[in-house]
Amino acid sequence: MRSLGNILIWSLLAAVFQTDAWPNLKVNSESRKGLKSECLDNVMRLTLDEALAVGNQLEVEAINGTRHIVLTPPLASQCGYSMESDPWGNTRIYTSLMGCYVNNKEDTTFNVGLRLQMYSQSVSNVVSHDVMQTCHYTRWAAREILCERNYMEVSHYMVAPVQSPKGDEYATNAASDVEHGIWKMTFYTPEPVVMMTGEAQQAGYSAMATPNRLVVRSPYNTAETYSEDVAGVPMEILKVSTYHKTPQGLTVQNMAAACPIGGVLFTDDTISWHVPRRVTPLLDGSFKILEMHMGINGQRLDRPQMAARGYTLSATDFHIVVELPVGCPLGYNKSHAPDYQYHITFSVEPMLEVLWRTDKTQEDTRYKILFPITTPLMPRPPQAVDYTNAEERLFNVNVGTFLDDVELKNITFSMNTLTLEECEARGFVVQEHSHPGGTKSFTLQVPFDVPEVMKHNPEPLVTTYTLSLVFGFMVHPEQMLFAHPVKLHASLQDVVLPTITGSCDQNLFHVQVKYGNQGKNFNTVVGYQTITPELVPAFNLQENETHLTLMVPFDDKVTAFEYVTSDAIRVRLDMLLWEPNNNWVLGDLYLCCNFPLKTTECHPNGTMTALAVKVESVPNLIPNWLTLKDKACKPVFSNDRFAYFSFGVNSCGTTRSFFDNYMLYQNEIGLYYNNKGASYTSPVDPEYRQSISCYYAVNETQTVGFGYKSRSTYPAAEVGLGLLAVQMRLAQDSSYELFYQAEDYPVVKYLREPVYFEVELMRTDDPYLELVLENCWATAHPDRTSLPSWAIIENTCGNHDDSYVALFHAVMPDQRVTVPSHIKRFSVKMFTFTKDNEVLKNEIYVHCDAVICDTNGQADGTCRGQCKHPNPRNSAFQGLKRAQRSTDSNQRRQISSGPIMFRHQ
């Protein structure tokens, strides 16, 4: 706290000058606004503010008549000068009225002269300012002790005064000549050390006689001073006997000074400075305190001023205690960055002045201490406040608070480090904000749509934006660096999904895909085949930055044949836009068209030709296995989708009948049992039957319509009744691979965390049955009819009154799922029931009404499909036979799941 350093030569940020001068002194008129000199009892204070030229160095000279003496740090402590400067250039220079170069008139009038030399770039470029101040002080105590930051001073009243030389109106405080003056000194360490006056001056001490007083001054930490704890406070002690000659003879004066070098306690809010009440090296016997004052920067404060600033001065049995709030007025804060972490200190210079009288000698002692205090480093980690409004698509963060000596130098993004000017050039807004108390903060605004912002899609329609930052700061004037990392996240439902449209001509499906705002971030799946670069020519796929188009022949293997007539075939093209990283369906298309196809021809020469088609309802059919009624009549051509027959009307088991003027020939294409009595198809597959007919008139040939029927409906079998089970389970994630078991309930979820449900039709593998969720809702109690309740699915679709609509998930065949139409999957975001912003209950139960539909029947009501117009992102592989469903009230099932508990995050 008392480190002197380069006390009088300082690199200032700024200073400007003003002076109270002697009337006959000419002063630079520009130096009168920024410098102030004041007489503060036994010291003169010269105050410079920070308004001088930036980067100047200050050199102080003492004016002694016509001489100018440069006050180096050793000379300043020897002669009664000190200087305190904060990092911004605000400077205070103190001069003891007993200083070496002060003109002293009868110890009542003191003229102090200082020259301020301001250097900018070089020694030759200097501006000088002379400051002269006259102080009047008569309240000298018999003994005066001054504890400054760089020296200790003690002066005693002399009974026999030393006469000033005749004719010298103003005598400088200095040692007298050999005949009259101090000629020897004995220091006590506590062992006696004798020095002649010249030796003492060479060792850094000062001893002199004024008209009425003897003065001794010593720097701290010299060989002839020593340290001692007094009432627990470390003190620096000077004890010396001076031998001086006067006209009346030789006089020996014992003198002592004791100054505190510690005694400060810190809390987060308070500085407590303890000074011994009884300074034992200075006292012998009992004493009485007559006055006790405190001040700041050498300026005494009265009680109202102390109370207004939160200062207190009190005395205990052992100590005089000065308490100051951390951050109080007339002190200053300073930033630091040890180990690249932000800290601050608070510095203040309290003054304590005590006047006591000893009972034995009735002599008064004035004890004055100027004591700079700086707190230990106090961590102040910066705080980042995220003011981002996702709807504005703009990150907005405030980082602070800092002191005024902190500068924001640069900002490091995930890709590079930018200066503030480069940030502005990139369109980022960087602003500095000043706050009361000399603090400030910084704000940064960055748009979402810049390369520095990372983007991620946790859900198909949601984008999460992440901005990783490191703010780089510098502390002035030390140019110390530190940094503060910040990571910002924002989510926005701003994804525009791709859309698919299609049409048909006589031979082709024409499909167009319009990209969403994420570009082409998907794989195109036609049927169940992903389009690879090798398949691009086959589908004539063309694409640009916004669209892709493709053409699919109706008889390509990726299409599905639904049914045929005598002159047309109904073909369906299933198409998905598949996002492989998250296994999301971003869009789908189920396009059905009728294409002209002649399946039966009757020729005048008595030949019949027929084309058998493998339709979707018989997926295991091998066309080459088909025959006519005569099993020896096999296809003349076949592949994996068609079988072509050509035969005469009088062969292959063709029958003939007559009516009116027509002859009718009939045959049948089908699958028949082999010689061992086994069918070519599996027991669950329908048998294939396709009737073909030709009739001949007298002069023309006509083709008649035909149809194919499975053995299950022709001939018809009696309808049987049975019970089917439905279960609802809660999946652990969107993969629907792991499910919670009974012992896991209640399942705990965070607010807005997705909850994944699966409803499954059990105990059947009938491919013509489909499960449809008609209604689903949530309650706070196990009873499905209890209140409150909230609709999740209404009339087979998500509740659009909910800001988080239920999402349906595609069901694709795998080892567990053999019939996808038996399973429905959906997810909702976790919520809870509240009233007046209070949670009613921390758990919910989910209930559903499910309908089992026969896809061979006519569609009505619920069986029209799971949401007639499904969201593109969750309708994969659903609704393939949307126009062929029917339901019966006996096929409704009710299921429930829960409880699911809500946890505060």
N, C-alpha and C positions, 0 to 999 in steps of 0.2 A: 504493500500500500504506500510505501514511501520511496519506491525506486525512482531515483532522480533522472537517470539517463541523460540524454542530450537536452537539458532542461531549458536552455535559452536559445538554441538554434533549431528551429522547427520548420518542417515543410507544411505550409498552411494551404488549406483549400481556398480560403478567401479571407480578407480583412479590409476594413475601411476605417478611417481615422476621424476622431473628433477630440478636442482637448479643452480643458480649463487651464489657461496659461497665464503667466505673469503679464501684467498690462503692457509692458514695453517689449514683449516678445512678438516677433512677426512669424506667423505660422501659415503654411500652405492652406489656402481657403478650401481646397477640395478635401482636406483631412478633417473636416469638422462634422462628419456624419458617419460614425462607425466606431469611434473611440471615445472613451469616457474615463476621466481620472477623478478619484474620490479619496478623501481623507477619512480613514476608518480608525480613529483613536491613534494607536502607536504605529500604524502602517498606512502606506498609501497604495491604493489599488488602481491599476490602469487596465481597462477592459476594452478588448478589440472584438468586434463581431466578425462574421464569416463573409463579409461583403467585399473583401479586397480581391485583387486579381488572382484567378485560379493558378495554382502551381507555384506561387511565390514562396521564397524562404525568408524567414524573419531573423535578423540579427539585432540584438539590443546592445546599446552602448550607454554607459553612465557618463553624464556630462559633469565635469569637475572644473568649473571655471572655463578655461580655454582648452582643457584637455578632454579627449573622448576615449574612454576605456572600454574595450570590448569585454562584455561580461560572459566569459566562458563558464561552463558549469562549475569547475572548482572555485573560480573567483566569486561566482554568485553566492555559493554557500558560505564562503569565507566573509563576504562583505554585506550579507543581509538582503539578497535579492532572490526571488523565486518566480517561477512561471508555471502555469497550468494551462494546457491547451487540449481541447477535445478533438476527435478525429476530423471534425469539419472546419477547424480553424478558429473557433471561438476561443479566445485567449485571455487569460488574466495574469498580469505581472504585479507582484507584490514587492514593495520596498519598505524595509524597516526604517523608521525615522532615526534609528541609531546606526544606519548603514554607513559604510566607509565613505561614500562620495556624496553624502547629503550635507548641504550647507545648513549649519545649526547656529541659531542665535539664542543664547542663554537658555537652551533646552526648552524653549517655548515656541519658537518659529523655525520651521524647517522647509527648506527649498529643495525640491527633488527635480532633477533634470535627467531626461532619458532621450536618446536618439534611436529611432526605429529605422533600420535599413532594410528595404524590401528588394530582394533580388528576384528577377524573373528567370531568364534563360542563362544569363552569365553574370559574373561579378561586375562587369563594366556596365551592365544595364541595371541600375539601382535607383530607387526613389527613397529619399530620406525625409523623415518627419521628426522634428524636435518637439518634445512635450515637456512643459515645465509646470510644476504644481507646488503651491505654497500651502503647507498644513500648519495649524496651530494646535498645540497639545500641551496642557498644563497639569493634567490629573495624574501625574507620575506618582506611583507608590514607592515606598522605600526600596522595595525590590520588585523588579518586573522580569517575568520569564515568558519568552515567546518561543513556542514550538511550531516551527514551520516544516514544510514537507522535506526540505533539504538541509536544514540547520537548526541548532538550538542556540538561543540567545538569552543571556542573563545580564541585567544591569542593576547596580546599587547606587543609592544616593551617597555622595561624599559630604562629610561635615565641612571639611576645608576645601572650597572649590578651587579648581584650576583656572587661572586667569587667561583669557584669550590674549594673543599678541596685540599690542597697541596698534590702532589704526586699521585692524582687520574686522570690518563690521560683521562679516559672515565667516565663521571659522569652520573648516571642514572637520567632520568627525574623524580623527586620526590620532595616532600616538604622539605624545609630546616629544620634545627633544630630549637629549640625554640628561640635562640638568633637571627637567621637570617632566616626569612621565613614567609609564610602566617599564621597568627594566628587567624583571625576572618573573617567572611563573612556575608554580609547583603543582603538577597534576597528581591526582590520587586515583589509582586504578584497581584496587584501593592503595597499592604501594605507591609511595611518592616518586614522581619523575620530575626533575628540575630542568627547565629550559630557559634560556635567555629569550627575550622578546623576539629577536630576529629569528631564532630557531623555531619558535612557536609559529611565527607567520609562515615560515617555509614549510611547516608541517600542516598548514591549512587552517590554523586558528587565527582569530582576530582578537586583539586586546587593545583598548583605547580608553582615553579619558575625555569626557565632554566637559562643558563648563561646570556641571554639577554631579556627574555620574561617571562610574566606571563600567565599562561594557566588555563582556567576553562572549565570543561566538565560536561555535564548533560545528563542523559537519557531523553527520551520523557515521557510526562504525569506524571510528578512528582508533589508533593504538592506545590513546589515552582516555577513551570513554569505555564504559562497560555496561552490561545488561544485568537487570535484576527484576525478579517478579515482585510486584507490590500489589497485595490483595488479589493475587491471581492474574494480574495484568502485566505483561512484559514491558519494561521501561528501559530506555537508553539514558544513562546517567553521566553527567559531567560534573566533577568536583575539582576546583582549582583555587589556589591562593595566589593573589597578585601582589607584587611588591612595586610600589610606585613612590616617586619622590615628589614632594610638594615644597613650597617655600617654608612650610612649617616643619618639614622633616620627612622621614621615611614612614610610610603607612603600609600595613599588610591587611588585605581584605580577602576574607574567605567567601567564595562564591560557588553556587551549585545550580544546576539545571537538571530536570528529570522530565523526559517526554515519553508519552506512550507510543509503542510501536505495534500494539495489538489491542486485544480487549473487545473485538467486534464479534457479535453473534448474528446469525442469519436464519430467518425462516422464509417461507415462500412469500410472505407479505410484509415482513418487518425487518429493519436493520436496528440492532440494539448495540449501542456503543457505550462501553463501561470504562470509566476513568476512576482510579482510586480516590476515595474521598479524603483520605489522609495520605499524602504523598510523603512517606517517611524519609526519603533522602533530603527533603526540603524542610522538614519540621523537627523541632526539638521541644517536646512538651505539648501542652494543650493549646487549642486554637479555636477560633470562632469564624464561621463563614459569614461574611458581611453581604456579599452580592454573588449572584449566580445567574449567568446569562448564556443563551445559545444563539447561534446564527448560522447563516449559510454563505459560503464564499467570502468570509471575513466580515460580513454585514450582520450586525446585531439585530435580532427580531424581538418585538415585544410579545406579550402573551396573546393578544388577539390575532396577531399575524401568525404565531405558532399554531393556534387552534384552527385557523382557517386552512392551514396547510397540512394539518394532521400531525404536527410535531409535538413531542412531549419532552419535558426536562424534569427529572425527579432525582431524589437522593435517598439512598438506603444507609444502613449503618456502615457499610464498607465502600459503597460506590456512588458516584454521580452517573446517572444513566440518561443518555439521549436516545430517543426512539424516533425513527423516521420510516414512513411507509415506503415500500419499494415502488418506484415510479413516481415519487413525490415531486412537486414543483422545484425548480432550480437545480435538479439533477438531470442526467441524460442517460438514455439507453444506447447500447452499442451491440451490433450484430457480430457473431463469430461463427466459424464453421470448422470446429475440430473434427477430424475424421470424416469430413464432408457431411456433417450433420449440423442442422441449424440450432444455434444457441444464442442467448442474449445475456448481457450483463447490464447492471445499473450502477452508475457512478454518481457520487454526490460528495461535496466537501463541507461537512458541518464544522462549526466553530464552537468551542466551549471557553467561556471566560469566567474565572472564579477569583473573588477578592476575599482573602482571609486575614485575620489579625491574630498574632500569637499572644497568649496571655502573659508570657514571661517578659517579652521585650516591648510589647504593644506596637510592634512594627507591622505594617501592612505589606502583603505580597499580592501582586496581580499576576494571575497565571492564565495565559492565553494559548490555546491550541488550535491550529488550523490542520485538519486531519482528513485528507482525501480517502474515500472509501469506495471500493468497487466490489460488487457481489461476486460470488463464484458463478461459474457458467451455469445458466439455467436453460435446460432443453425446451425448445419451442417447436416441436415438429409441425410442419405446415399441415393445414387441413384443406382438403379438396371438397367443395360442395357442388354436387351435380344438379344443374338447373336445366338439363336437357328436356325439351318437349318433343317427343318423337313425332308428333303430327307436323311439326315445323321442319322435320328432317334436318335438324341442326343440333350438333353437340354444343353444349354451353356449360363450361365448368369455371368455377372461381377457386383460386388457390391463394391462401394467405393464412394468417396475416404476417407481415414483415415490417421491420423498421425502414425508415427512409433511406438507410445506407445500403439497401439491397437492390440490386438491379437484375432484371430478367434478361439473360444474355441469349439464350437459344432454347429451342424445344426439339427434342428427339422423338421422331415418330418411328413406326415399325420399319420403315424403309430408309430413312435418312434423318440427318440433323439439319434444322433450318434456323437461320437467324430470324430476328423479328421482321426485318425488312423482307426476307424471302417468304416468311409466312404471309405477310400482307400481299406480296406479289402473287401468291397462290390462292388468294381469296379468303384466307383465314383472318379473323378479326382478333387482334390482341390489344387489350386495353389495360391501363393502369388506373387504379381507383385509390384515392386518398381518403383516410378515415380520421376521425378525431383522435388526438393523442399521439400524432406523429407516426401512424402506421399506414400501411397500404396493402392492397391485394391486387391480383391480376386475374383477368378473365380471358378465356380463349373460346372462340366459336369456330367450329369446323363442320362443313356440310357432310351429310351422310355419303354423298355420291362422289367421293374423291378416292384416289388409290390408297391413301394412308389409312382409310377405314376398312377393317376386315368385315366380311359379310358371311353369315351362316344361316341356314334355314333349319330350325329345329322342328318345324311343322310345314306342311306343303304351302300354306298361305301366309306364313309368318317369317319375317327376316329379322335376325338378331345382328345388330351392328356393334362392332367393338372397336374402340379407339384406345390404343396403348400410347402413353405419353411419358416422357421424362423431361420435367422442367429443369433447365440449367440456370443457376443463379450465381451472382458474384457479390461479395461483400466489399464495400469501399471504405477507406482508401487502400486497405491491405490487399485487395484483389484476390481474396480467398474464395474458392469455388465450393458449391454444394449443389445437390440435385434432389428432386422429389418426384418419384414415379406416381403416375395416376393411370387407372384403367377404367374406362367408361363403357357401359353397355346400354343398349336401347333396343326394344323390340317393337315391331310395327307390322300390322297385318296389311302388307302392301304388295304382296305377290299377285301378279296377274297370270293366271294359268294359261297354257296354250289351249287352243280350241280346234276341234276337228269338224269338218263338214264333208259331205260326200254326195255323189250322184251316180247314175248308171246310164250307159247307152246300150246298144244291142249286144255288146260282147264284154264290156269292161266296167269295173268299178273305178270311178275317178274320185280321189281323195285329196283334200287340201288341208294342211295344218298351218295355222297362224300362230307364230311364237308368242309367248307371253313376255313380260318385261325381264325375264331372266335369260332370254335367248334360247338357244338349243341346248338344254340341259337334260336331255332325256334320250332313251333309246326307243326306236320305233319297232313295235311288236305287231306283226300281222299274223292273225291266227294265233299260234303259239310259237312263232318263229321270229327271232330278232333279225332285223334287216342288217346284214353285214355288207361291207364293200363289194363282196362277190355277188350279192343279190341285187345290187343297185340297178344294173342293166335289165334284169328280168322284170323289174317293176317300173322301169323308166323313171326312176326317182330323180327329181331335180330340186335344188334348194338354193336360197339366197339368204340374206341377213334377216329376213322377216318371215319367210314362208318356206314350206316344202310341199311338193306335189308328187303323187305317184299314181300309177295305173295298174290294176290287178285284173288279169283275165278271170272271168267267172269260174272257169274250170280249173284254175290253179289249185294245187294241193292245199294251200293255206285257207281256202274258202270252205264253207260248210253247206252241203245240200240239205235243205229242209224237206221239200217234197217235190214231186214231179206230176205233171199232167201229160196228156197225149201230145201237147204242142208247146209246153213251157216247163221250165224248172225254176223253183224258188231257191235262191242262193243267198247266204248271209256271209258278210265279211266282218270279222271281229278284229278290232284294232285297238291297241293300247299305246299310250305314251308312258314309258316306264323309266322312273328315276332310280338308277341302280344303287347309288350310294346309300339311300335310305329305304329302298324298296317301296317307293311310293308310286301310285298310279296318278299321274297328273291329268290325264284325259283319256276318254275311251269313245269308241264309235261302234255301234252294232247296226250295220246297214244291210237291209234285205231288199232284193230286187228280183223281179221275174224276167228271165231271159228266154227268148224263143229257142225251143229245142223239140224237134220231131222225134218221138220215141217209137212210133209204130208206123210202118208203111206196108200197104197192100199192093202188090204188083199184078198186072193183068195176066201174067204168065203163071199165076198161082203160087207165087213165092211171097212169103211174109218175112219181114225183117223187124227186129225189136231191139231196143236199147234198154238194158237194165242199169239202174243208177244206185250206187251205194249212198243211202241217205243217213243223216245224223242219228236217227233212232236205232240203227243197227251198226254200232261202231266197230264190232268185231267181224263184220261180214267180209269174206274174201270173194270178190265177184267171180273168180275162176271156178268156184265151187258150185255156182248156179247151173241149173239144167232146166230143160223143158220137162213136160210130163214124162216123156221118155227120157230116162236118166242118161241114156247114151247120147242124147242131143246136147252137146255142150257148146259154149260160146266159140264162135269162129275167131273172136278177138276179145281180149280182156286186159285190163290193168288194175291198179288198186282202187279205181273209182267206177269203172264202167265194164259191162259185159255186152257184147254185140252178138245177136243171134240172127241167123238166116236159114230158113227151112221152107220146104214145100207144104202146101195146105193139106196134103194127104200123108204127112209123115209126122214123126216125133210126138205121137199121141194126140194130134189135133182132132177135135170133134167137129162134126158138121150137122147143121140143123136147117130146116126150111120154114119160112113163113112168108105169106103173101108171094111176092115176086122176087124174094131175096134168098140167098144162101148165106148162112152165118158160120164162120170158122172160128173156133176158140181154142186157146192153149193157155198155158200158165208157166211162168218162170218162178222157180222157187228153190229152196234148200230142202233136200230130202235126206232121209236116213241112209247111211252107207250099208254095205253088205253085212256089217257086224251089228247093225241095229243102233248105232250111235249117231247122234246128230253132229253136224259140222259146227254147230254153235254151242255156246255154253248154256247151261240151264236158265240163266237170267236174261239171255238175249231173246228178243222176239224172233220167230221164224219169218222168213221172207217169202211173200207171195205177191206176184205181179201178174194180173190177168191181161191177156192181149186178145183182140178180136178183129176180124175182117168180115165184111159182108159184101157180097157181089150182087149187083142188080143185073138187069138184062143187058144194059149197055154201059155200065159205069162201075167203078170200084170206089168204095167209101171207107174211111177209117173211123172207128167209133172210139169213144173215150174209154179209159180204163182206170183202175185204181189198184193200189197195193194195200194189203191188210196183213197185220200180224196174226198168228194163230190164236193170240190171246183174245182177239175180238171176232175172229171168223174161223171156225164157228165160235159163237159166244159161250162163255162159261158162266156158271152161277157166281154172283158177287158174294165174297166172304167178308165178314166183319172181324176187326181186331183192334187192340189198344196200342197206341204209340206213345212213348215217353219223350219229354223235352226237359233239358237241363240248362241252367245258366251258370257260367263260371267266370271268375275274375282272373284275367291274365296278369302276369308280372310286368310285361312290357308289350310293345307293339309287334313283337315277333310271334306272339301267341304260341310259344313253345312250352313255357312253364306257367303253371296255374297255382293259385293259392289253395291250400288244402283246408279242411275243416278246422284243424288245430291252429291255423294262422289267423283266424278271425278273432277279434276285429282287426281288419287291415287298416293301417295308419297311412294317410296321405296328406301332403301339404296342399294349401290353398292353390287352385288353378293347376295342380299337377294332373296330367292326363290319367284317367282310369279306364282300363280296357276290359270290355265285356265280350263274352262269346256265348251265344245261345245255339244249342245243337239238338237236332231231332235224333232220337236214339232208337235202337232195336229194329232198324230197317235199313236195307240197302237198295230200296226201290228208287230208281233214277227218275221216276215220273212224279215223285213227291217233292215239294219245295216248301221250306219254312219261311214264313213272312212275319215280321214283327209289326203288329198293328199299333200298339200303344205301349210306351214305357214311361214310368214316372218315379220320382223319389219322394220318400217320406222320412220323417224324423223318428218314426216308431216302426216296429216290425209289422204291425197291422197294415195291410195294403190299402185299406180304406181310411186310414187315419189322416188327420190334418195336423200341421200344414203339409202340402204336397206341391210338387213342381213337375210339370210335363217335360220329358226329355224327347220322346218320339210321339207324334200325333198323326194318326191316319197314315202310318207307314213312313212319315218323313220327320226330319228333325224339327224341333220347336223353334220357329223363326222369331219368336218373341224373346228368345234367349240370346244374349250377346255372344255366347260361346255355343254355337249350334253343335249338336251331336254329329260326329263324323262316322260314316260307314266305311269299313275297310274291306278290301277285296279278299275273297277266299279262293285260294288256288289249290289244286289237287297236289297232295304229297303222300308220304307214307301213312300218315294218320288220316288225312282227309281223302276219302275215295269218291264221295258224292258232294261236291261243293254246295249244291242247292240245299243240302240239309243243315247248313251252318250260316248264321248271320253274326257279323262282328261289328261292334261300334265302340266309340270312346267318347267320354265327356270329361270336361275339366272339373276337378274336385271343387265343391262349394259347400256351404252350410247355410242353415236357415237362421236369419237374424230378424230382430225386431228392435227398432230405435237404436240401430248400430250395436246391439248386444246379441251375442250368439245364443240362440235358444237351446241348442244341443250340439254336442261335438261329434255326432255321428249321423249317418244317413243310411237308408235302406232303399234298394232299387227293385222295382217290380215291372213285369212285362206281361202283356197278352200276346201270345203267339198263335198264328193260324197255319194249319197244314193244308197245302193246296195240291190238287191233282192237276198236273200239267196237261193231261190228255183231255181234260174237259174244257168247257167254255169259260172264259175269264169273266168274273163279276166281282164287284166290291173290292175287298182287300186283295184278292188274288190277281188283281191287275198288275201287282208288282211292288217291290220295296221302294217306295217313293217313285212316282210315275216319271218325274224328271230329276234323276239323281244328280248330285254334285259331281263334276267331272273327276274329282280327285278320289272318289271312294266308291265308284260304281263298277269296278272291274269284274267281269265274268258274271254280273248279276243281270237278271231280266232277259236271259237268252230266249225264253219262251213266254215273254211278257203277255202276249195276246192269247195264251192257251190255258190260263189258270182258272180253276174253279174252287170253291170252298164250301164247306158244310159246317153248320154250327156245332156238330158233334166233334169237329176236328180242331176246336180251339183249346189251347192249353194256357195255364197261368203259372208263372214262375217268379221267384224272388231271390235277391242276394243281399247279403249284409251281415253285420253292420260294417260300414267303412267310416273310420274315425278321422276327424280333421285335427291337424296339428299346426300350431302357430310356428312360423318360420323365424 
